[in-house]
């Protein structure tokens, strides 16, 4: 699965994948920006290794939720 980063706040990210949004926290020092393309298992929960195709970086993440609305993403990102 592949998605596009639509929001970032510190180590928290929101990625749109199809018609839903996945929310995750990046563990470690990786730069991710709005517009980056993220792939791998975006519909999982818990610790997951994702791949930032834009930056060619493997990301160690913790997926908090998937199948979310934009309002849930805004809350997660503190916006």
Biopython code that builds the backbone (N, CA, C, O; Angstrom):
import numpy as np
from Bio.PDB.StructureBuilder import StructureBuilder

atoms = [
    (1, "UNK", "N", (0.852, -1.176, 0.000)),
    (1, "UNK", "CA", (0.000, 0.000, 0.000)),
    (1, "UNK", "C", (0.895, 1.235, 0.000)),
    (1, "UNK", "O", (2.000, 1.219, 0.542)),
    (2, "UNK", "N", (0.404, 2.287, -0.609)),
    (2, "UNK", "CA", (1.180, 3.514, -0.727)),
    (2, "UNK", "C", (0.286, 4.699, -0.369)),
    (2, "UNK", "O", (-0.902, 4.717, -0.692)),
    (3, "UNK", "N", (0.877, 5.688, 0.305)),
    (3, "UNK", "CA", (0.123, 6.874, 0.680)),
    (3, "UNK", "C", (0.993, 8.119, 0.660)),
    (3, "UNK", "O", (2.211, 8.042, 0.495)),
    (4, "UNK", "N", (0.346, 9.268, 0.831)),
    (4, "UNK", "CA", (1.015, 10.564, 0.806)),
    (4, "UNK", "C", (0.872, 11.241, 2.161)),
    (4, "UNK", "O", (-0.222, 11.290, 2.722)),
    (5, "UNK", "N", (1.972, 11.759, 2.683)),
    (5, "UNK", "CA", (1.947, 12.469, 3.956)),
    (5, "UNK", "C", (1.130, 13.758, 3.791)),
    (5, "UNK", "O", (1.423, 14.582, 2.924)),
    (6, "UNK", "N", (0.095, 13.922, 4.639)),
    (6, "UNK", "CA", (-0.756, 15.109, 4.577)),
    (6, "UNK", "C", (-0.584, 16.000, 5.801)),
    (6, "UNK", "O", (-1.104, 17.115, 5.836)),
    (7, "UNK", "N", (0.142, 15.515, 6.803)),
    (7, "UNK", "CA", (0.378, 16.322, 7.992)),
    (7, "UNK", "C", (1.500, 15.754, 8.830)),
    (7, "UNK", "O", (1.658, 14.538, 8.943)),
    (8, "UNK", "N", (2.290, 16.659, 9.425)),
    (8, "UNK", "CA", (3.407, 16.279, 10.293)),
    (8, "UNK", "C", (3.448, 17.241, 11.465)),
    (8, "UNK", "O", (3.281, 18.448, 11.292)),
    (9, "UNK", "N", (3.669, 16.708, 12.657)),
    (9, "UNK", "CA", (3.892, 17.532, 13.837)),
    (9, "UNK", "C", (4.901, 16.805, 14.709)),
    (9, "UNK", "O", (4.553, 15.874, 15.434)),
    (10, "UNK", "N", (6.154, 17.236, 14.633)),
    (10, "UNK", "CA", (7.219, 16.554, 15.366)),
    (10, "UNK", "C", (7.411, 15.154, 14.817)),
    (10, "UNK", "O", (7.733, 14.983, 13.641)),
    (11, "UNK", "N", (7.214, 14.144, 15.667)),
    (11, "UNK", "CA", (7.385, 12.758, 15.235)),
    (11, "UNK", "C", (6.068, 12.106, 14.815)),
    (11, "UNK", "O", (6.041, 10.915, 14.504)),
    (12, "UNK", "N", (4.971, 12.878, 14.803)),
    (12, "UNK", "CA", (3.664, 12.338, 14.416)),
    (12, "UNK", "C", (3.351, 12.668, 12.963)),
    (12, "UNK", "O", (3.591, 13.782, 12.498)),
    (13, "UNK", "N", (2.810, 11.680, 12.255)),
    (13, "UNK", "CA", (2.499, 11.848, 10.832)),
    (13, "UNK", "C", (1.100, 11.336, 10.530)),
    (13, "UNK", "O", (0.590, 10.432, 11.192)),
    (14, "UNK", "N", (0.498, 11.933, 9.521)),
    (14, "UNK", "CA", (-0.768, 11.461, 8.961)),
    (14, "UNK", "C", (-0.544, 11.231, 7.478)),
    (14, "UNK", "O", (-0.020, 12.093, 6.773)),
    (15, "UNK", "N", (-0.951, 10.044, 7.010)),
    (15, "UNK", "CA", (-0.768, 9.655, 5.613)),
    (15, "UNK", "C", (-2.123, 9.261, 5.050)),
    (15, "UNK", "O", (-2.841, 8.456, 5.644)),
    (16, "UNK", "N", (-2.469, 9.829, 3.905)),
    (16, "UNK", "CA", (-3.690, 9.428, 3.232)),
    (16, "UNK", "C", (-3.381, 8.228, 2.353)),
    (16, "UNK", "O", (-2.452, 8.256, 1.545)),
    (17, "UNK", "N", (-4.165, 7.183, 2.518)),
    (17, "UNK", "CA", (-3.985, 5.951, 1.753)),
    (17, "UNK", "C", (-5.358, 5.537, 1.229)),
    (17, "UNK", "O", (-6.179, 4.992, 1.967)),
    (18, "UNK", "N", (-5.588, 5.798, -0.030)),
    (18, "UNK", "CA", (-6.919, 5.546, -0.579)),
    (18, "UNK", "C", (-7.895, 6.567, -0.030)),
    (18, "UNK", "O", (-7.663, 7.772, -0.132)),
    (19, "UNK", "N", (-8.986, 6.092, 0.552)),
    (19, "UNK", "CA", (-10.003, 6.995, 1.090)),
    (19, "UNK", "C", (-9.880, 7.185, 2.601)),
    (19, "UNK", "O", (-10.718, 7.851, 3.208)),
    (20, "UNK", "N", (-8.857, 6.613, 3.207)),
    (20, "UNK", "CA", (-8.690, 6.743, 4.656)),
    (20, "UNK", "C", (-7.322, 7.309, 4.995)),
    (20, "UNK", "O", (-6.476, 7.514, 4.125)),
    (21, "UNK", "N", (-7.130, 7.554, 6.277)),
    (21, "UNK", "CA", (-5.890, 8.157, 6.766)),
    (21, "UNK", "C", (-5.281, 7.246, 7.826)),
    (21, "UNK", "O", (-5.987, 6.716, 8.684)),
    (22, "UNK", "N", (-3.969, 7.070, 7.759)),
    (22, "UNK", "CA", (-3.220, 6.312, 8.756)),
    (22, "UNK", "C", (-2.421, 7.292, 9.607)),
    (22, "UNK", "O", (-1.800, 8.218, 9.085)),
    (23, "UNK", "N", (-2.443, 7.080, 10.920)),
    (23, "UNK", "CA", (-1.736, 7.947, 11.870)),
    (23, "UNK", "C", (-0.613, 7.148, 12.516)),
    (23, "UNK", "O", (-0.841, 6.049, 13.019)),
    (24, "UNK", "N", (0.594, 7.694, 12.503)),
    (24, "UNK", "CA", (1.709, 6.978, 13.119)),
    (24, "UNK", "C", (2.738, 7.934, 13.688)),
    (24, "UNK", "O", (2.787, 9.114, 13.342)),
    (25, "UNK", "N", (3.560, 7.385, 14.576)),
    (25, "UNK", "CA", (4.668, 8.107, 15.198)),
    (25, "UNK", "C", (5.968, 7.485, 14.688)),
    (25, "UNK", "O", (6.112, 6.263, 14.660)),
    (26, "UNK", "N", (6.902, 8.331, 14.289)),
    (26, "UNK", "CA", (8.202, 7.857, 13.825)),
    (26, "UNK", "C", (9.123, 7.721, 15.030)),
    (26, "UNK", "O", (9.247, 8.643, 15.836)),
    (27, "UNK", "N", (9.762, 6.572, 15.145)),
    (27, "UNK", "CA", (10.722, 6.326, 16.220)),
    (27, "UNK", "C", (12.118, 6.501, 15.642)),
    (27, "UNK", "O", (12.479, 5.823, 14.680)),
    (28, "UNK", "N", (12.901, 7.398, 16.214)),
    (28, "UNK", "CA", (14.228, 7.681, 15.678)),
    (28, "UNK", "C", (14.221, 9.006, 14.940)),
    (28, "UNK", "O", (13.182, 9.655, 14.815)),
    (29, "UNK", "N", (15.368, 9.395, 14.461)),
    (29, "UNK", "CA", (15.522, 10.706, 13.821)),
    (29, "UNK", "C", (15.415, 10.583, 12.311)),
    (29, "UNK", "O", (16.411, 10.357, 11.623)),
    (30, "UNK", "N", (14.203, 10.734, 11.803)),
    (30, "UNK", "CA", (13.980, 10.719, 10.361)),
    (30, "UNK", "C", (13.150, 11.931, 9.989)),
    (30, "UNK", "O", (12.180, 12.261, 10.671)),
    (31, "UNK", "N", (13.526, 12.583, 8.922)),
    (31, "UNK", "CA", (12.776, 13.742, 8.438)),
    (31, "UNK", "C", (11.701, 13.261, 7.476)),
    (31, "UNK", "O", (11.986, 12.561, 6.504)),
    (32, "UNK", "N", (10.478, 13.640, 7.756)),
    (32, "UNK", "CA", (9.347, 13.341, 6.874)),
    (32, "UNK", "C", (8.572, 14.630, 6.708)),
    (32, "UNK", "O", (8.311, 15.332, 7.685)),
    (33, "UNK", "N", (8.200, 14.948, 5.469)),
    (33, "UNK", "CA", (7.503, 16.197, 5.189)),
    (33, "UNK", "C", (6.225, 15.935, 4.413)),
    (33, "UNK", "O", (6.064, 14.891, 3.780)),
    (34, "UNK", "N", (5.317, 16.904, 4.473)),
    (34, "UNK", "CA", (4.079, 16.834, 3.706)),
    (34, "UNK", "C", (4.427, 16.630, 2.240)),
    (34, "UNK", "O", (5.295, 17.312, 1.695)),
    (35, "UNK", "N", (3.747, 15.690, 1.611)),
    (35, "UNK", "CA", (3.996, 15.370, 0.208)),
    (35, "UNK", "C", (4.849, 14.136, 0.000)),
    (35, "UNK", "O", (4.848, 13.570, -1.093)),
    (36, "UNK", "N", (5.586, 13.697, 1.029)),
    (36, "UNK", "CA", (6.395, 12.485, 0.902)),
    (36, "UNK", "C", (5.492, 11.280, 0.639)),
    (36, "UNK", "O", (4.360, 11.225, 1.120)),
    (37, "UNK", "N", (6.002, 10.322, -0.124)),
    (37, "UNK", "CA", (5.287, 9.086, -0.422)),
    (37, "UNK", "C", (5.782, 8.001, 0.532)),
    (37, "UNK", "O", (6.978, 7.715, 0.599)),
    (38, "UNK", "N", (4.841, 7.400, 1.271)),
    (38, "UNK", "CA", (5.146, 6.350, 2.249)),
    (38, "UNK", "C", (4.516, 5.052, 1.766)),
    (38, "UNK", "O", (3.376, 5.050, 1.303)),
    (39, "UNK", "N", (5.249, 3.953, 1.868)),
    (39, "UNK", "CA", (4.702, 2.664, 1.447)),
    (39, "UNK", "C", (4.951, 1.598, 2.501)),
    (39, "UNK", "O", (5.657, 1.823, 3.484)),
    (40, "UNK", "N", (4.371, 0.464, 2.282)),
    (40, "UNK", "CA", (4.406, -0.758, 3.076)),
    (40, "UNK", "C", (3.030, -0.980, 3.705)),
    (40, "UNK", "O", (2.019, -0.635, 3.093)),
    (41, "UNK", "N", (2.969, -1.540, 4.895)),
    (41, "UNK", "CA", (1.723, -1.978, 5.515)),
    (41, "UNK", "C", (1.058, -0.836, 6.292)),
    (41, "UNK", "O", (1.196, -0.756, 7.513)),
    (42, "UNK", "N", (0.351, 0.030, 5.602)),
    (42, "UNK", "CA", (-0.272, 1.203, 6.231)),
    (42, "UNK", "C", (-1.590, 0.890, 6.928)),
    (42, "UNK", "O", (-2.180, 1.771, 7.553)),
    (43, "UNK", "N", (-2.062, -0.348, 6.830)),
    (43, "UNK", "CA", (-3.303, -0.704, 7.507)),
    (43, "UNK", "C", (-3.061, -1.703, 8.637)),
    (43, "UNK", "O", (-3.878, -2.587, 8.896)),
    (44, "UNK", "N", (-1.923, -1.539, 9.298)),
    (44, "UNK", "CA", (-1.569, -2.358, 10.460)),
    (44, "UNK", "C", (-1.699, -1.502, 11.716)),
    (44, "UNK", "O", (-1.997, -0.310, 11.631)),
    (45, "UNK", "N", (-1.480, -2.098, 12.859)),
    (45, "UNK", "CA", (-1.429, -1.371, 14.128)),
    (45, "UNK", "C", (-0.167, -1.782, 14.869)),
    (45, "UNK", "O", (0.313, -2.906, 14.720)),
    (46, "UNK", "N", (0.363, -0.870, 15.664)),
    (46, "UNK", "CA", (1.546, -1.159, 16.454)),
    (46, "UNK", "C", (2.824, -0.887, 15.687)),
    (46, "UNK", "O", (2.835, -0.128, 14.719)),
    (47, "UNK", "N", (3.910, -1.522, 16.136)),
    (47, "UNK", "CA", (5.207, -1.272, 15.509)),
    (47, "UNK", "C", (5.225, -1.832, 14.101)),
    (47, "UNK", "O", (4.799, -2.960, 13.853)),
    (48, "UNK", "N", (5.725, -1.021, 13.188)),
    (48, "UNK", "CA", (5.734, -1.392, 11.776)),
    (48, "UNK", "C", (6.899, -0.678, 11.098)),
    (48, "UNK", "O", (7.201, 0.470, 11.425)),
    (49, "UNK", "N", (7.544, -1.344, 10.169)),
    (49, "UNK", "CA", (8.593, -0.709, 9.360)),
    (49, "UNK", "C", (7.943, -0.232, 8.068)),
    (49, "UNK", "O", (7.418, -1.026, 7.287)),
    (50, "UNK", "N", (7.990, 1.080, 7.859)),
    (50, "UNK", "CA", (7.467, 1.678, 6.640)),
    (50, "UNK", "C", (8.637, 2.177, 5.805)),
    (50, "UNK", "O", (9.775, 2.199, 6.273)),
    (51, "UNK", "N", (8.359, 2.575, 4.575)),
    (51, "UNK", "CA", (9.416, 3.055, 3.698)),
    (51, "UNK", "C", (9.024, 4.406, 3.117)),
    (51, "UNK", "O", (7.968, 4.539, 2.499)),
    (52, "UNK", "N", (9.880, 5.413, 3.317)),
    (52, "UNK", "CA", (9.670, 6.729, 2.733)),
    (52, "UNK", "C", (10.316, 6.692, 1.344)),
    (52, "UNK", "O", (11.536, 6.797, 1.213)),
    (53, "UNK", "N", (9.488, 6.543, 0.319)),
    (53, "UNK", "CA", (10.001, 6.426, -1.044)),
    (53, "UNK", "C", (10.626, 7.723, -1.528)),
    (53, "UNK", "O", (11.574, 7.701, -2.313)),
    (54, "UNK", "N", (10.108, 8.845, -1.071)),
    (54, "UNK", "CA", (10.633, 10.140, -1.487)),
    (54, "UNK", "C", (12.078, 10.311, -1.038)),
    (54, "UNK", "O", (12.911, 10.807, -1.796)),
    (55, "UNK", "N", (12.375, 9.903, 0.185)),
    (55, "UNK", "CA", (13.719, 10.080, 0.764)),
    (55, "UNK", "C", (14.552, 8.803, 0.766)),
    (55, "UNK", "O", (15.703, 8.803, 1.204)),
    (56, "UNK", "N", (13.955, 7.706, 0.268)),
    (56, "UNK", "CA", (14.645, 6.411, 0.244)),
    (56, "UNK", "C", (15.138, 6.017, 1.637)),
    (56, "UNK", "O", (16.294, 5.634, 1.814)),
    (57, "UNK", "N", (14.234, 6.118, 2.629)),
    (57, "UNK", "CA", (14.578, 5.778, 4.015)),
    (57, "UNK", "C", (13.587, 4.778, 4.581)),
    (57, "UNK", "O", (12.381, 4.885, 4.362)),
    (58, "UNK", "N", (14.108, 3.811, 5.307)),
    (58, "UNK", "CA", (13.280, 2.872, 6.055)),
    (58, "UNK", "C", (12.908, 3.569, 7.356)),
    (58, "UNK", "O", (13.770, 4.174, 7.992)),
    (59, "UNK", "N", (11.642, 3.498, 7.769)),
    (59, "UNK", "CA", (11.163, 4.167, 8.980)),
    (59, "UNK", "C", (10.678, 3.151, 10.000)),
    (59, "UNK", "O", (9.882, 2.269, 9.678)),
    (60, "UNK", "N", (11.152, 3.274, 11.215)),
    (60, "UNK", "CA", (10.621, 2.483, 12.314)),
    (60, "UNK", "C", (9.490, 3.309, 12.907)),
    (60, "UNK", "O", (9.718, 4.425, 13.374)),
    (61, "UNK", "N", (8.273, 2.774, 12.895)),
    (61, "UNK", "CA", (7.113, 3.553, 13.310)),
    (61, "UNK", "C", (6.244, 2.784, 14.302)),
    (61, "UNK", "O", (6.404, 1.580, 14.506)),
    (62, "UNK", "N", (5.333, 3.516, 14.901)),
    (62, "UNK", "CA", (4.265, 2.926, 15.708)),
    (62, "UNK", "C", (2.961, 3.465, 15.141)),
    (62, "UNK", "O", (2.654, 4.648, 15.289)),
    (63, "UNK", "N", (2.197, 2.595, 14.490)),
    (63, "UNK", "CA", (0.926, 3.005, 13.887)),
    (63, "UNK", "C", (-0.147, 3.008, 14.967)),
    (63, "UNK", "O", (-0.462, 1.979, 15.566)),
    (64, "UNK", "N", (-0.702, 4.208, 15.198)),
    (64, "UNK", "CA", (-1.713, 4.383, 16.240)),
    (64, "UNK", "C", (-3.114, 4.013, 15.751)),
    (64, "UNK", "O", (-3.894, 3.397, 16.478)),
    (65, "UNK", "N", (-3.422, 4.398, 14.507)),
    (65, "UNK", "CA", (-4.759, 4.153, 13.942)),
    (65, "UNK", "C", (-4.683, 4.159, 12.434)),
    (65, "UNK", "O", (-3.781, 4.759, 11.850)),
    (66, "UNK", "N", (-5.626, 3.494, 11.806)),
    (66, "UNK", "CA", (-5.795, 3.581, 10.364)),
    (66, "UNK", "C", (-7.293, 3.615, 10.094)),
    (66, "UNK", "O", (-8.095, 3.266, 10.960)),
    (67, "UNK", "N", (-7.665, 4.033, 8.900)),
    (67, "UNK", "CA", (-9.077, 4.174, 8.571)),
    (67, "UNK", "C", (-9.692, 5.414, 9.205)),
    (67, "UNK", "O", (-10.887, 5.437, 9.499)),
    (68, "UNK", "N", (-8.882, 6.441, 9.414)),
    (68, "UNK", "CA", (-9.297, 7.644, 10.138)),
    (68, "UNK", "C", (-9.846, 8.721, 9.210)),
    (68, "UNK", "O", (-9.632, 8.699, 7.998)),
    (69, "UNK", "N", (-10.554, 9.655, 9.813)),
    (69, "UNK", "CA", (-11.054, 10.834, 9.101)),
    (69, "UNK", "C", (-10.031, 11.961, 9.217)),
    (69, "UNK", "O", (-9.076, 11.871, 9.988)),
    (70, "UNK", "N", (-10.242, 13.015, 8.446)),
    (70, "UNK", "CA", (-9.364, 14.183, 8.521)),
    (70, "UNK", "C", (-9.456, 14.843, 9.894)),
    (70, "UNK", "O", (-8.451, 15.335, 10.407)),
    (71, "UNK", "N", (-10.646, 14.860, 10.494)),
    (71, "UNK", "CA", (-10.810, 15.452, 11.824)),
    (71, "UNK", "C", (-9.997, 14.687, 12.870)),
    (71, "UNK", "O", (-9.396, 15.298, 13.754)),
    (72, "UNK", "N", (-9.976, 13.362, 12.776)),
    (72, "UNK", "CA", (-9.168, 12.553, 13.699)),
    (72, "UNK", "C", (-7.676, 12.833, 13.497)),
    (72, "UNK", "O", (-6.915, 12.900, 14.462)),
    (73, "UNK", "N", (-7.270, 12.996, 12.242)),
    (73, "UNK", "CA", (-5.866, 13.295, 11.942)),
    (73, "UNK", "C", (-5.472, 14.635, 12.517)),
    (73, "UNK", "O", (-4.390, 14.766, 13.091)),
    (74, "UNK", "N", (-6.326, 15.635, 12.375)),
    (74, "UNK", "CA", (-6.036, 16.962, 12.909)),
    (74, "UNK", "C", (-5.877, 16.911, 14.435)),
    (74, "UNK", "O", (-4.990, 17.558, 14.991)),
    (75, "UNK", "N", (-6.733, 16.147, 15.098)),
    (75, "UNK", "CA", (-6.635, 15.995, 16.550)),
    (75, "UNK", "C", (-5.321, 15.312, 16.924)),
    (75, "UNK", "O", (-4.624, 15.765, 17.832)),
    (76, "UNK", "N", (-4.981, 14.231, 16.232)),
    (76, "UNK", "CA", (-3.744, 13.488, 16.488)),
    (76, "UNK", "C", (-2.515, 14.382, 16.312)),
    (76, "UNK", "O", (-1.554, 14.284, 17.076)),
    (77, "UNK", "N", (-2.552, 15.244, 15.309)),
    (77, "UNK", "CA", (-1.424, 16.122, 15.022)),
    (77, "UNK", "C", (-1.444, 17.396, 15.872)),
    (77, "UNK", "O", (-0.515, 18.201, 15.793)),
    (78, "UNK", "N", (-2.481, 17.588, 16.675)),
    (78, "UNK", "CA", (-2.566, 18.754, 17.540)),
    (78, "UNK", "C", (-2.911, 20.015, 16.781)),
    (78, "UNK", "O", (-2.461, 21.100, 17.149)),
    (79, "UNK", "N", (-3.693, 19.895, 15.736)),
    (79, "UNK", "CA", (-4.043, 21.062, 14.918)),
    (79, "UNK", "C", (-5.479, 21.479, 15.130)),
    (79, "UNK", "O", (-5.939, 22.443, 14.519)),
]
sb = StructureBuilder()
sb.init_structure("model")
sb.init_model(0)
sb.init_chain("A")
sb.init_seg("    ")
for serial, (resi, resn, name, xyz) in enumerate(atoms, 1):
    if name == "N":
        sb.init_residue(resn, " ", resi, " ")
    sb.init_atom(name, np.array(xyz, "f"), 0.0, 1.0, " ", f" {name:<3s}", serial, name[0])
structure = sb.get_structure()
